[in-house]
Amino acid sequence: MTEGLNEVIHAPNRLRICAYLSTIDQAEFAAIRDMLGAADSVTSKQLKVLEDAGYVKLSKPTGRGRVKTWAELTPDGRAAYRAHVAALKALIEG
């Protein structure tokens, strides 16, 4: 019974990214990478999948110093994450 589960979000690293971003407005790439304990390439790939699905918005604001990548959940991403968590709870409760 996998009704309502979101295959894009369900992958462990993407689920962790969505859970992390759901509690804040945005996060810098390095903070997400460190939270995952993953390499830059792994983090980048997972964020790209979420971005391609329309769940995460990536931005690189220019200004002083080194350009950093920031990520935030889109409204669709927040809704998809909430629906996925609800489906997980329903699955657990049987």
PDB file of N, CA, C and O in Angstrom:
ATOM      1  N   MET A   1       0.842  -1.187   0.000  1.00  0.00           N
ATOM      2  CA  MET A   1       0.000   0.000   0.000  1.00  0.00           C
ATOM      3  C   MET A   1       0.886   1.248   0.000  1.00  0.00           C
ATOM      4  O   MET A   1       1.401   1.652   1.043  1.00  0.00           O
ATOM      5  N   THR A   2       1.056   1.844  -1.155  1.00  0.00           N
ATOM      6  CA  THR A   2       1.903   3.028  -1.263  1.00  0.00           C
ATOM      7  C   THR A   2       1.121   4.226  -1.767  1.00  0.00           C
ATOM      8  O   THR A   2       1.704   5.189  -2.264  1.00  0.00           O
ATOM      9  N   GLU A   3      -0.184   4.171  -1.642  1.00  0.00           N
ATOM     10  CA  GLU A   3      -1.029   5.276  -2.106  1.00  0.00           C
ATOM     11  C   GLU A   3      -0.670   6.562  -1.376  1.00  0.00           C
ATOM     12  O   GLU A   3      -0.606   6.596  -0.148  1.00  0.00           O
ATOM     13  N   GLY A   4      -0.441   7.607  -2.137  1.00  0.00           N
ATOM     14  CA  GLY A   4      -0.135   8.906  -1.566  1.00  0.00           C
ATOM     15  C   GLY A   4       1.338   9.159  -1.316  1.00  0.00           C
ATOM     16  O   GLY A   4       1.738  10.296  -1.063  1.00  0.00           O
ATOM     17  N   LEU A   5       2.162   8.100  -1.384  1.00  0.00           N
ATOM     18  CA  LEU A   5       3.593   8.308  -1.200  1.00  0.00           C
ATOM     19  C   LEU A   5       4.164   8.969  -2.444  1.00  0.00           C
ATOM     20  O   LEU A   5       3.792   8.628  -3.567  1.00  0.00           O
ATOM     21  N   ASN A   6       5.059   9.907  -2.240  1.00  0.00           N
ATOM     22  CA  ASN A   6       5.660  10.662  -3.327  1.00  0.00           C
ATOM     23  C   ASN A   6       7.051  10.099  -3.597  1.00  0.00           C
ATOM     24  O   ASN A   6       7.947  10.229  -2.763  1.00  0.00           O
ATOM     25  N   GLU A   7       7.235   9.474  -4.756  1.00  0.00           N
ATOM     26  CA  GLU A   7       8.505   8.821  -5.069  1.00  0.00           C
ATOM     27  C   GLU A   7       9.671   9.805  -5.143  1.00  0.00           C
ATOM     28  O   GLU A   7      10.808   9.441  -4.846  1.00  0.00           O
ATOM     29  N   VAL A   8       9.398  11.036  -5.534  1.00  0.00           N
ATOM     30  CA  VAL A   8      10.472  12.030  -5.596  1.00  0.00           C
ATOM     31  C   VAL A   8      10.954  12.357  -4.183  1.00  0.00           C
ATOM     32  O   VAL A   8      12.158  12.431  -3.942  1.00  0.00           O
ATOM     33  N   ILE A   9      10.044  12.547  -3.273  1.00  0.00           N
ATOM     34  CA  ILE A   9      10.401  12.926  -1.904  1.00  0.00           C
ATOM     35  C   ILE A   9      10.858  11.728  -1.085  1.00  0.00           C
ATOM     36  O   ILE A   9      11.661  11.885  -0.165  1.00  0.00           O
ATOM     37  N   HIS A  10      10.368  10.541  -1.398  1.00  0.00           N
ATOM     38  CA  HIS A  10      10.579   9.372  -0.547  1.00  0.00           C
ATOM     39  C   HIS A  10      12.038   8.937  -0.397  1.00  0.00           C
ATOM     40  O   HIS A  10      12.396   8.363   0.631  1.00  0.00           O
ATOM     41  N   ALA A  11      12.880   9.194  -1.388  1.00  0.00           N
ATOM     42  CA  ALA A  11      14.294   8.805  -1.281  1.00  0.00           C
ATOM     43  C   ALA A  11      14.880   9.423  -0.007  1.00  0.00           C
ATOM     44  O   ALA A  11      14.644  10.600   0.264  1.00  0.00           O
ATOM     45  N   PRO A  12      15.636   8.653   0.776  1.00  0.00           N
ATOM     46  CA  PRO A  12      16.072   9.120   2.102  1.00  0.00           C
ATOM     47  C   PRO A  12      16.698  10.514   2.137  1.00  0.00           C
ATOM     48  O   PRO A  12      16.309  11.333   2.969  1.00  0.00           O
ATOM     49  N   ASN A  13      17.651  10.802   1.260  1.00  0.00           N
ATOM     50  CA  ASN A  13      18.280  12.128   1.309  1.00  0.00           C
ATOM     51  C   ASN A  13      17.305  13.232   0.933  1.00  0.00           C
ATOM     52  O   ASN A  13      17.336  14.311   1.526  1.00  0.00           O
ATOM     53  N   ARG A  14      16.441  12.981  -0.041  1.00  0.00           N
ATOM     54  CA  ARG A  14      15.466  14.011  -0.423  1.00  0.00           C
ATOM     55  C   ARG A  14      14.429  14.210   0.675  1.00  0.00           C
ATOM     56  O   ARG A  14      13.985  15.335   0.905  1.00  0.00           O
ATOM     57  N   LEU A  15      14.040  13.149   1.347  1.00  0.00           N
ATOM     58  CA  LEU A  15      13.107  13.264   2.466  1.00  0.00           C
ATOM     59  C   LEU A  15      13.737  14.089   3.579  1.00  0.00           C
ATOM     60  O   LEU A  15      13.072  14.937   4.174  1.00  0.00           O
ATOM     61  N   ARG A  16      15.002  13.853   3.861  1.00  0.00           N
ATOM     62  CA  ARG A  16      15.697  14.623   4.897  1.00  0.00           C
ATOM     63  C   ARG A  16      15.818  16.088   4.506  1.00  0.00           C
ATOM     64  O   ARG A  16      15.662  16.969   5.352  1.00  0.00           O
ATOM     65  N   ILE A  17      16.096  16.358   3.235  1.00  0.00           N
ATOM     66  CA  ILE A  17      16.184  17.743   2.769  1.00  0.00           C
ATOM     67  C   ILE A  17      14.837  18.434   2.949  1.00  0.00           C
ATOM     68  O   ILE A  17      14.779  19.552   3.461  1.00  0.00           O
ATOM     69  N   CYS A  18      13.763  17.784   2.536  1.00  0.00           N
ATOM     70  CA  CYS A  18      12.429  18.384   2.662  1.00  0.00           C
ATOM     71  C   CYS A  18      12.065  18.607   4.127  1.00  0.00           C
ATOM     72  O   CYS A  18      11.509  19.647   4.480  1.00  0.00           O
ATOM     73  N   ALA A  19      12.375  17.636   4.974  1.00  0.00           N
ATOM     74  CA  ALA A  19      12.088  17.785   6.400  1.00  0.00           C
ATOM     75  C   ALA A  19      12.849  18.979   6.974  1.00  0.00           C
ATOM     76  O   ALA A  19      12.294  19.768   7.739  1.00  0.00           O
ATOM     77  N   TYR A  20      14.103  19.102   6.606  1.00  0.00           N
ATOM     78  CA  TYR A  20      14.937  20.208   7.088  1.00  0.00           C
ATOM     79  C   TYR A  20      14.400  21.550   6.601  1.00  0.00           C
ATOM     80  O   TYR A  20      14.236  22.486   7.384  1.00  0.00           O
ATOM     81  N   LEU A  21      14.130  21.632   5.299  1.00  0.00           N
ATOM     82  CA  LEU A  21      13.667  22.899   4.730  1.00  0.00           C
ATOM     83  C   LEU A  21      12.248  23.254   5.183  1.00  0.00           C
ATOM     84  O   LEU A  21      11.864  24.423   5.146  1.00  0.00           O
ATOM     85  N   SER A  22      11.477  22.268   5.605  1.00  0.00           N
ATOM     86  CA  SER A  22      10.106  22.556   6.028  1.00  0.00           C
ATOM     87  C   SER A  22      10.058  23.345   7.331  1.00  0.00           C
ATOM     88  O   SER A  22       9.024  23.919   7.674  1.00  0.00           O
ATOM     89  N   THR A  23      11.171  23.375   8.056  1.00  0.00           N
ATOM     90  CA  THR A  23      11.201  24.057   9.350  1.00  0.00           C
ATOM     91  C   THR A  23      11.801  25.455   9.282  1.00  0.00           C
ATOM     92  O   THR A  23      11.815  26.180  10.277  1.00  0.00           O
ATOM     93  N   ILE A  24      12.303  25.838   8.088  1.00  0.00           N
ATOM     94  CA  ILE A  24      12.974  27.133   7.936  1.00  0.00           C
ATOM     95  C   ILE A  24      12.577  27.767   6.609  1.00  0.00           C
ATOM     96  O   ILE A  24      11.965  27.115   5.763  1.00  0.00           O
ATOM     97  N   ASP A  25      12.924  29.032   6.429  1.00  0.00           N
ATOM     98  CA  ASP A  25      12.616  29.714   5.177  1.00  0.00           C
ATOM     99  C   ASP A  25      13.534  29.259   4.045  1.00  0.00           C
ATOM    100  O   ASP A  25      13.080  28.983   2.935  1.00  0.00           O
ATOM    101  N   GLN A  26      14.835  29.184   4.341  1.00  0.00           N
ATOM    102  CA  GLN A  26      15.812  28.760   3.336  1.00  0.00           C
ATOM    103  C   GLN A  26      17.082  28.316   4.038  1.00  0.00           C
ATOM    104  O   GLN A  26      17.310  28.631   5.206  1.00  0.00           O
ATOM    105  N   ALA A  27      17.908  27.577   3.304  1.00  0.00           N
ATOM    106  CA  ALA A  27      19.171  27.107   3.864  1.00  0.00           C
ATOM    107  C   ALA A  27      20.254  27.193   2.801  1.00  0.00           C
ATOM    108  O   ALA A  27      19.991  27.033   1.609  1.00  0.00           O
ATOM    109  N   GLU A  28      21.466  27.447   3.248  1.00  0.00           N
ATOM    110  CA  GLU A  28      22.612  27.503   2.356  1.00  0.00           C
ATOM    111  C   GLU A  28      23.057  26.073   2.045  1.00  0.00           C
ATOM    112  O   GLU A  28      22.936  25.176   2.879  1.00  0.00           O
ATOM    113  N   PHE A  29      23.570  25.881   0.839  1.00  0.00           N
ATOM    114  CA  PHE A  29      23.975  24.559   0.356  1.00  0.00           C
ATOM    115  C   PHE A  29      24.837  23.818   1.368  1.00  0.00           C
ATOM    116  O   PHE A  29      24.600  22.641   1.641  1.00  0.00           O
ATOM    117  N   ALA A  30      25.837  24.497   1.925  1.00  0.00           N
ATOM    118  CA  ALA A  30      26.764  23.840   2.855  1.00  0.00           C
ATOM    119  C   ALA A  30      26.041  23.317   4.093  1.00  0.00           C
ATOM    120  O   ALA A  30      26.396  22.260   4.614  1.00  0.00           O
ATOM    121  N   ALA A  31      25.040  24.040   4.565  1.00  0.00           N
ATOM    122  CA  ALA A  31      24.283  23.588   5.731  1.00  0.00           C
ATOM    123  C   ALA A  31      23.506  22.315   5.401  1.00  0.00           C
ATOM    124  O   ALA A  31      23.418  21.402   6.222  1.00  0.00           O
ATOM    125  N   ILE A  32      22.945  22.264   4.195  1.00  0.00           N
ATOM    126  CA  ILE A  32      22.216  21.061   3.767  1.00  0.00           C
ATOM    127  C   ILE A  32      23.185  19.894   3.614  1.00  0.00           C
ATOM    128  O   ILE A  32      22.908  18.786   4.073  1.00  0.00           O
ATOM    129  N   ARG A  33      24.305  20.142   2.977  1.00  0.00           N
ATOM    130  CA  ARG A  33      25.332  19.110   2.802  1.00  0.00           C
ATOM    131  C   ARG A  33      25.788  18.562   4.148  1.00  0.00           C
ATOM    132  O   ARG A  33      25.899  17.349   4.325  1.00  0.00           O
ATOM    133  N   ASP A  34      26.050  19.455   5.094  1.00  0.00           N
ATOM    134  CA  ASP A  34      26.514  19.031   6.413  1.00  0.00           C
ATOM    135  C   ASP A  34      25.430  18.266   7.166  1.00  0.00           C
ATOM    136  O   ASP A  34      25.724  17.292   7.861  1.00  0.00           O
ATOM    137  N   MET A  35      24.180  18.702   7.032  1.00  0.00           N
ATOM    138  CA  MET A  35      23.069  18.002   7.675  1.00  0.00           C
ATOM    139  C   MET A  35      22.960  16.581   7.140  1.00  0.00           C
ATOM    140  O   MET A  35      22.709  15.645   7.899  1.00  0.00           O
ATOM    141  N   LEU A  36      23.148  16.421   5.827  1.00  0.00           N
ATOM    142  CA  LEU A  36      23.085  15.094   5.218  1.00  0.00           C
ATOM    143  C   LEU A  36      24.324  14.261   5.530  1.00  0.00           C
ATOM    144  O   LEU A  36      24.258  13.032   5.559  1.00  0.00           O
ATOM    145  N   GLY A  37      25.451  14.927   5.762  1.00  0.00           N
ATOM    146  CA  GLY A  37      26.714  14.219   5.914  1.00  0.00           C
ATOM    147  C   GLY A  37      27.140  13.597   4.594  1.00  0.00           C
ATOM    148  O   GLY A  37      27.720  12.512   4.559  1.00  0.00           O
ATOM    149  N   ALA A  38      26.842  14.305   3.509  1.00  0.00           N
ATOM    150  CA  ALA A  38      27.086  13.787   2.156  1.00  0.00           C
ATOM    151  C   ALA A  38      28.064  14.690   1.411  1.00  0.00           C
ATOM    152  O   ALA A  38      28.338  15.816   1.826  1.00  0.00           O
ATOM    153  N   ALA A  39      28.575  14.173   0.316  1.00  0.00           N
ATOM    154  CA  ALA A  39      29.473  14.933  -0.543  1.00  0.00           C
ATOM    155  C   ALA A  39      28.693  16.020  -1.285  1.00  0.00           C
ATOM    156  O   ALA A  39      27.471  15.949  -1.414  1.00  0.00           O
ATOM    157  N   ASP A  40      29.415  17.015  -1.764  1.00  0.00           N
ATOM    158  CA  ASP A  40      28.798  18.081  -2.551  1.00  0.00           C
ATOM    159  C   ASP A  40      28.015  17.513  -3.732  1.00  0.00           C
ATOM    160  O   ASP A  40      26.899  17.951  -4.010  1.00  0.00           O
ATOM    161  N   SER A  41      28.604  16.539  -4.425  1.00  0.00           N
ATOM    162  CA  SER A  41      27.964  15.987  -5.623  1.00  0.00           C
ATOM    163  C   SER A  41      26.650  15.293  -5.295  1.00  0.00           C
ATOM    164  O   SER A  41      25.686  15.408  -6.053  1.00  0.00           O
ATOM    165  N   VAL A  42      26.598  14.577  -4.183  1.00  0.00           N
ATOM    166  CA  VAL A  42      25.366  13.896  -3.765  1.00  0.00           C
ATOM    167  C   VAL A  42      24.307  14.926  -3.410  1.00  0.00           C
ATOM    168  O   VAL A  42      23.157  14.818  -3.835  1.00  0.00           O
ATOM    169  N   THR A  43      24.697  15.920  -2.635  1.00  0.00           N
ATOM    170  CA  THR A  43      23.766  16.967  -2.226  1.00  0.00           C
ATOM    171  C   THR A  43      23.232  17.705  -3.445  1.00  0.00           C
ATOM    172  O   THR A  43      22.030  17.950  -3.550  1.00  0.00           O
ATOM    173  N   SER A  44      24.111  18.056  -4.353  1.00  0.00           N
ATOM    174  CA  SER A  44      23.717  18.769  -5.563  1.00  0.00           C
ATOM    175  C   SER A  44      22.720  17.953  -6.389  1.00  0.00           C
ATOM    176  O   SER A  44      21.723  18.488  -6.874  1.00  0.00           O
ATOM    177  N   LYS A  45      22.991  16.673  -6.543  1.00  0.00           N
ATOM    178  CA  LYS A  45      22.104  15.800  -7.329  1.00  0.00           C
ATOM    179  C   LYS A  45      20.715  15.725  -6.695  1.00  0.00           C
ATOM    180  O   LYS A  45      19.707  15.806  -7.398  1.00  0.00           O
ATOM    181  N   GLN A  46      20.659  15.573  -5.381  1.00  0.00           N
ATOM    182  CA  GLN A  46      19.365  15.459  -4.701  1.00  0.00           C
ATOM    183  C   GLN A  46      18.576  16.765  -4.792  1.00  0.00           C
ATOM    184  O   GLN A  46      17.363  16.746  -5.000  1.00  0.00           O
ATOM    185  N   LEU A  47      19.260  17.892  -4.637  1.00  0.00           N
ATOM    186  CA  LEU A  47      18.597  19.186  -4.773  1.00  0.00           C
ATOM    187  C   LEU A  47      18.098  19.395  -6.197  1.00  0.00           C
ATOM    188  O   LEU A  47      17.025  19.964  -6.400  1.00  0.00           O
ATOM    189  N   LYS A  48      18.864  18.943  -7.183  1.00  0.00           N
ATOM    190  CA  LYS A  48      18.461  19.084  -8.585  1.00  0.00           C
ATOM    191  C   LYS A  48      17.185  18.291  -8.868  1.00  0.00           C
ATOM    192  O   LYS A  48      16.303  18.780  -9.574  1.00  0.00           O
ATOM    193  N   VAL A  49      17.077  17.094  -8.337  1.00  0.00           N
ATOM    194  CA  VAL A  49      15.864  16.288  -8.515  1.00  0.00           C
ATOM    195  C   VAL A  49      14.661  17.027  -7.917  1.00  0.00           C
ATOM    196  O   VAL A  49      13.599  17.098  -8.535  1.00  0.00           O
ATOM    197  N   LEU A  50      14.836  17.570  -6.724  1.00  0.00           N
ATOM    198  CA  LEU A  50      13.744  18.312  -6.083  1.00  0.00           C
ATOM    199  C   LEU A  50      13.409  19.588  -6.852  1.00  0.00           C
ATOM    200  O   LEU A  50      12.242  19.965  -6.958  1.00  0.00           O
ATOM    201  N   GLU A  51      14.424  20.245  -7.383  1.00  0.00           N
ATOM    202  CA  GLU A  51      14.199  21.458  -8.181  1.00  0.00           C
ATOM    203  C   GLU A  51      13.449  21.108  -9.470  1.00  0.00           C
ATOM    204  O   GLU A  51      12.500  21.797  -9.843  1.00  0.00           O
ATOM    205  N   ASP A  52      13.869  20.051 -10.140  1.00  0.00           N
ATOM    206  CA  ASP A  52      13.214  19.646 -11.388  1.00  0.00           C
ATOM    207  C   ASP A  52      11.745  19.291 -11.171  1.00  0.00           C
ATOM    208  O   ASP A  52      10.921  19.465 -12.069  1.00  0.00           O
ATOM    209  N   ALA A  53      11.416  18.792  -9.975  1.00  0.00           N
ATOM    210  CA  ALA A  53      10.032  18.451  -9.645  1.00  0.00           C
ATOM    211  C   ALA A  53       9.225  19.681  -9.250  1.00  0.00           C
ATOM    212  O   ALA A  53       8.008  19.602  -9.083  1.00  0.00           O
ATOM    213  N   GLY A  54       9.900  20.814  -9.100  1.00  0.00           N
ATOM    214  CA  GLY A  54       9.216  22.039  -8.691  1.00  0.00           C
ATOM    215  C   GLY A  54       9.033  22.153  -7.194  1.00  0.00           C
ATOM    216  O   GLY A  54       8.249  22.979  -6.726  1.00  0.00           O
ATOM    217  N   TYR A  55       9.755  21.327  -6.427  1.00  0.00           N
ATOM    218  CA  TYR A  55       9.593  21.300  -4.970  1.00  0.00           C
ATOM    219  C   TYR A  55      10.585  22.206  -4.247  1.00  0.00           C
ATOM    220  O   TYR A  55      10.332  22.629  -3.119  1.00  0.00           O
ATOM    221  N   VAL A  56      11.694  22.500  -4.880  1.00  0.00           N
ATOM    222  CA  VAL A  56      12.729  23.337  -4.274  1.00  0.00           C
ATOM    223  C   VAL A  56      13.122  24.424  -5.262  1.00  0.00           C
ATOM    224  O   VAL A  56      13.233  24.188  -6.465  1.00  0.00           O
ATOM    225  N   LYS A  57      13.329  25.611  -4.728  1.00  0.00           N
ATOM    226  CA  LYS A  57      13.840  26.726  -5.531  1.00  0.00           C
ATOM    227  C   LYS A  57      15.278  26.960  -5.092  1.00  0.00           C
ATOM    228  O   LYS A  57      15.557  27.139  -3.906  1.00  0.00           O
ATOM    229  N   LEU A  58      16.187  26.957  -6.065  1.00  0.00           N
ATOM    230  CA  LEU A  58      17.588  27.241  -5.792  1.00  0.00           C
ATOM    231  C   LEU A  58      17.912  28.641  -6.288  1.00  0.00           C
ATOM    232  O   LEU A  58      17.464  29.044  -7.362  1.00  0.00           O
ATOM    233  N   SER A  59      18.683  29.374  -5.513  1.00  0.00           N
ATOM    234  CA  SER A  59      19.079  30.712  -5.929  1.00  0.00           C
ATOM    235  C   SER A  59      20.526  30.957  -5.529  1.00  0.00           C
ATOM    236  O   SER A  59      21.040  30.373  -4.575  1.00  0.00           O
ATOM    237  N   LYS A  60      21.168  31.843  -6.292  1.00  0.00           N
ATOM    238  CA  LYS A  60      22.558  32.225  -6.031  1.00  0.00           C
ATOM    239  C   LYS A  60      22.634  33.744  -6.030  1.00  0.00           C
ATOM    240  O   LYS A  60      23.054  34.350  -7.016  1.00  0.00           O
ATOM    241  N   PRO A  61      22.230  34.358  -4.927  1.00  0.00           N
ATOM    242  CA  PRO A  61      22.276  35.824  -4.874  1.00  0.00           C
ATOM    243  C   PRO A  61      23.705  36.327  -5.016  1.00  0.00           C
ATOM    244  O   PRO A  61      24.630  35.805  -4.395  1.00  0.00           O
ATOM    245  N   THR A  62      23.862  37.333  -5.834  1.00  0.00           N
ATOM    246  CA  THR A  62      25.188  37.916  -6.013  1.00  0.00           C
ATOM    247  C   THR A  62      25.363  39.072  -5.040  1.00  0.00           C
ATOM    248  O   THR A  62      24.388  39.662  -4.575  1.00  0.00           O
ATOM    249  N   GLY A  63      26.558  39.374  -4.751  1.00  0.00           N
ATOM    250  CA  GLY A  63      26.864  40.465  -3.816  1.00  0.00           C
ATOM    251  C   GLY A  63      28.320  40.378  -3.456  1.00  0.00           C
ATOM    252  O   GLY A  63      29.159  39.992  -4.270  1.00  0.00           O
ATOM    253  N   ARG A  64      28.608  40.733  -2.254  1.00  0.00           N
ATOM    254  CA  ARG A  64      29.995  40.690  -1.809  1.00  0.00           C
ATOM    255  C   ARG A  64      30.424  39.250  -1.535  1.00  0.00           C
ATOM    256  O   ARG A  64      29.638  38.431  -1.058  1.00  0.00           O
ATOM    257  N   GLY A  65      31.672  38.965  -1.843  1.00  0.00           N
ATOM    258  CA  GLY A  65      32.233  37.665  -1.498  1.00  0.00           C
ATOM    259  C   GLY A  65      31.812  36.539  -2.430  1.00  0.00           C
ATOM    260  O   GLY A  65      31.309  36.758  -3.532  1.00  0.00           O
ATOM    261  N   ARG A  66      32.036  35.356  -1.952  1.00  0.00           N
ATOM    262  CA  ARG A  66      31.753  34.132  -2.706  1.00  0.00           C
ATOM    263  C   ARG A  66      30.249  33.945  -2.883  1.00  0.00           C
ATOM    264  O   ARG A  66      29.471  34.165  -1.955  1.00  0.00           O
ATOM    265  N   VAL A  67      29.852  33.537  -4.082  1.00  0.00           N
ATOM    266  CA  VAL A  67      28.440  33.285  -4.357  1.00  0.00           C
ATOM    267  C   VAL A  67      28.060  31.945  -3.749  1.00  0.00           C
ATOM    268  O   VAL A  67      28.711  30.931  -4.002  1.00  0.00           O
ATOM    269  N   LYS A  68      27.010  31.946  -2.949  1.00  0.00           N
ATOM    270  CA  LYS A  68      26.536  30.729  -2.294  1.00  0.00           C
ATOM    271  C   LYS A  68      25.181  30.338  -2.868  1.00  0.00           C
ATOM    272  O   LYS A  68      24.400  31.189  -3.295  1.00  0.00           O
ATOM    273  N   THR A  69      24.923  29.055  -2.869  1.00  0.00           N
ATOM    274  CA  THR A  69      23.640  28.542  -3.326  1.00  0.00           C
ATOM    275  C   THR A  69      22.718  28.380  -2.130  1.00  0.00           C
ATOM    276  O   THR A  69      23.086  27.803  -1.107  1.00  0.00           O
ATOM    277  N   TRP A  70      21.502  28.908  -2.287  1.00  0.00           N
ATOM    278  CA  TRP A  70      20.478  28.806  -1.251  1.00  0.00           C
ATOM    279  C   TRP A  70      19.319  27.972  -1.772  1.00  0.00           C
ATOM    280  O   TRP A  70      19.010  28.000  -2.963  1.00  0.00           O
ATOM    281  N   ALA A  71      18.680  27.231  -0.876  1.00  0.00           N
ATOM    282  CA  ALA A  71      17.544  26.391  -1.245  1.00  0.00           C
ATOM    283  C   ALA A  71      16.373  26.689  -0.330  1.00  0.00           C
ATOM    284  O   ALA A  71      16.534  26.950   0.862  1.00  0.00           O
ATOM    285  N   GLU A  72      15.187  26.642  -0.926  1.00  0.00           N
ATOM    286  CA  GLU A  72      13.967  26.785  -0.136  1.00  0.00           C
ATOM    287  C   GLU A  72      12.879  25.923  -0.758  1.00  0.00           C
ATOM    288  O   GLU A  72      12.853  25.710  -1.970  1.00  0.00           O
ATOM    289  N   LEU A  73      11.982  25.431   0.088  1.00  0.00           N
ATOM    290  CA  LEU A  73      10.841  24.691  -0.431  1.00  0.00           C
ATOM    291  C   LEU A  73       9.882  25.654  -1.102  1.00  0.00           C
ATOM    292  O   LEU A  73       9.615  26.738  -0.584  1.00  0.00           O
ATOM    293  N   THR A  74       9.368  25.261  -2.249  1.00  0.00           N
ATOM    294  CA  THR A  74       8.337  26.051  -2.916  1.00  0.00           C
ATOM    295  C   THR A  74       7.002  25.737  -2.246  1.00  0.00           C
ATOM    296  O   THR A  74       6.922  24.779  -1.477  1.00  0.00           O
ATOM    297  N   PRO A  75       5.954  26.515  -2.515  1.00  0.00           N
ATOM    298  CA  PRO A  75       4.634  26.151  -1.984  1.00  0.00           C
ATOM    299  C   PRO A  75       4.218  24.740  -2.407  1.00  0.00           C
ATOM    300  O   PRO A  75       3.653  23.998  -1.604  1.00  0.00           O
ATOM    301  N   ASP A  76       4.493  24.362  -3.663  1.00  0.00           N
ATOM    302  CA  ASP A  76       4.187  23.005  -4.112  1.00  0.00           C
ATOM    303  C   ASP A  76       5.011  21.978  -3.345  1.00  0.00           C
ATOM    304  O   ASP A  76       4.524  20.895  -3.019  1.00  0.00           O
ATOM    305  N   GLY A  77       6.253  22.324  -3.061  1.00  0.00           N
ATOM    306  CA  GLY A  77       7.124  21.427  -2.300  1.00  0.00           C
ATOM    307  C   GLY A  77       6.627  21.226  -0.884  1.00  0.00           C
ATOM    308  O   GLY A  77       6.639  20.108  -0.368  1.00  0.00           O
ATOM    309  N   ARG A  78       6.189  22.309  -0.252  1.00  0.00           N
ATOM    310  CA  ARG A  78       5.649  22.187   1.108  1.00  0.00           C
ATOM    311  C   ARG A  78       4.396  21.319   1.117  1.00  0.00           C
ATOM    312  O   ARG A  78       4.221  20.480   2.001  1.00  0.00           O
ATOM    313  N   ALA A  79       3.530  21.524   0.134  1.00  0.00           N
ATOM    314  CA  ALA A  79       2.298  20.730   0.046  1.00  0.00           C
ATOM    315  C   ALA A  79       2.619  19.259  -0.219  1.00  0.00           C
ATOM    316  O   ALA A  79       2.024  18.371   0.392  1.00  0.00           O
ATOM    317  N   ALA A  80       3.553  19.005  -1.123  1.00  0.00           N
ATOM    318  CA  ALA A  80       3.926  17.621  -1.447  1.00  0.00           C
ATOM    319  C   ALA A  80       4.566  16.938  -0.236  1.00  0.00           C
ATOM    320  O   ALA A  80       4.302  15.765   0.028  1.00  0.00           O
ATOM    321  N   TYR A  81       5.397  17.662   0.489  1.00  0.00           N
ATOM    322  CA  TYR A  81       6.025  17.098   1.683  1.00  0.00           C
ATOM    323  C   TYR A  81       4.970  16.761   2.735  1.00  0.00           C
ATOM    324  O   TYR A  81       4.990  15.674   3.313  1.00  0.00           O
ATOM    325  N   ARG A  82       4.048  17.693   2.982  1.00  0.00           N
ATOM    326  CA  ARG A  82       2.986  17.434   3.966  1.00  0.00           C
ATOM    327  C   ARG A  82       2.146  16.226   3.559  1.00  0.00           C
ATOM    328  O   ARG A  82       1.799  15.399   4.401  1.00  0.00           O
ATOM    329  N   ALA A  83       1.819  16.122   2.267  1.00  0.00           N
ATOM    330  CA  ALA A  83       1.023  14.983   1.782  1.00  0.00           C
ATOM    331  C   ALA A  83       1.797  13.678   1.936  1.00  0.00           C
ATOM    332  O   ALA A  83       1.221  12.650   2.293  1.00  0.00           O
ATOM    333  N   HIS A  84       3.090  13.718   1.670  1.00  0.00           N
ATOM    334  CA  HIS A  84       3.915  12.517   1.810  1.00  0.00           C
ATOM    335  C   HIS A  84       3.973  12.075   3.271  1.00  0.00           C
ATOM    336  O   HIS A  84       3.837  10.889   3.571  1.00  0.00           O
ATOM    337  N   VAL A  85       4.174  13.027   4.174  1.00  0.00           N
ATOM    338  CA  VAL A  85       4.213  12.693   5.608  1.00  0.00           C
ATOM    339  C   VAL A  85       2.871  12.116   6.052  1.00  0.00           C
ATOM    340  O   VAL A  85       2.833  11.158   6.825  1.00  0.00           O
ATOM    341  N   ALA A  86       1.771  12.693   5.566  1.00  0.00           N
ATOM    342  CA  ALA A  86       0.442  12.166   5.909  1.00  0.00           C
ATOM    343  C   ALA A  86       0.282  10.736   5.399  1.00  0.00           C
ATOM    344  O   ALA A  86      -0.284   9.891   6.092  1.00  0.00           O
ATOM    345  N   ALA A  87       0.776  10.459   4.195  1.00  0.00           N
ATOM    346  CA  ALA A  87       0.700   9.097   3.633  1.00  0.00           C
ATOM    347  C   ALA A  87       1.547   8.132   4.463  1.00  0.00           C
ATOM    348  O   ALA A  87       1.142   6.993   4.695  1.00  0.00           O
ATOM    349  N   LEU A  88       2.709   8.578   4.905  1.00  0.00           N
ATOM    350  CA  LEU A  88       3.554   7.724   5.762  1.00  0.00           C
ATOM    351  C   LEU A  88       2.834   7.411   7.067  1.00  0.00           C
ATOM    352  O   LEU A  88       2.832   6.264   7.513  1.00  0.00           O
ATOM    353  N   LYS A  89       2.225   8.419   7.681  1.00  0.00           N
ATOM    354  CA  LYS A  89       1.489   8.208   8.935  1.00  0.00           C
ATOM    355  C   LYS A  89       0.338   7.240   8.719  1.00  0.00           C
ATOM    356  O   LYS A  89       0.109   6.368   9.558  1.00  0.00           O
ATOM    357  N   ALA A  90      -0.389   7.368   7.621  1.00  0.00           N
ATOM    358  CA  ALA A  90      -1.496   6.468   7.331  1.00  0.00           C
ATOM    359  C   ALA A  90      -1.000   5.041   7.144  1.00  0.00           C
ATOM    360  O   ALA A  90      -1.655   4.091   7.573  1.00  0.00           O
ATOM    361  N   LEU A  91       0.146   4.890   6.511  1.00  0.00           N
ATOM    362  CA  LEU A  91       0.730   3.575   6.291  1.00  0.00           C
ATOM    363  C   LEU A  91       1.127   2.937   7.629  1.00  0.00           C
ATOM    364  O   LEU A  91       0.900   1.748   7.855  1.00  0.00           O
ATOM    365  N   ILE A  92       1.713   3.736   8.493  1.00  0.00           N
ATOM    366  CA  ILE A  92       2.145   3.238   9.806  1.00  0.00           C
ATOM    367  C   ILE A  92       0.953   2.843  10.666  1.00  0.00           C
ATOM    368  O   ILE A  92       0.981   1.824  11.357  1.00  0.00           O
ATOM    369  N   GLU A  93      -0.101   3.665  10.616  1.00  0.00           N
ATOM    370  CA  GLU A  93      -1.286   3.411  11.434  1.00  0.00           C
ATOM    371  C   GLU A  93      -2.134   2.261  10.890  1.00  0.00           C
ATOM    372  O   GLU A  93      -2.990   1.712  11.585  1.00  0.00           O
ATOM    373  N   GLY A  94      -1.875   1.913   9.632  1.00  0.00           N
ATOM    374  CA  GLY A  94      -2.580   0.776   9.027  1.00  0.00           C
ATOM    375  C   GLY A  94      -3.969   1.122   8.652  1.00  0.00           C
ATOM    376  O   GLY A  94      -4.697   0.277   8.131  1.00  0.00           O
TER     377      GLY A  94
END
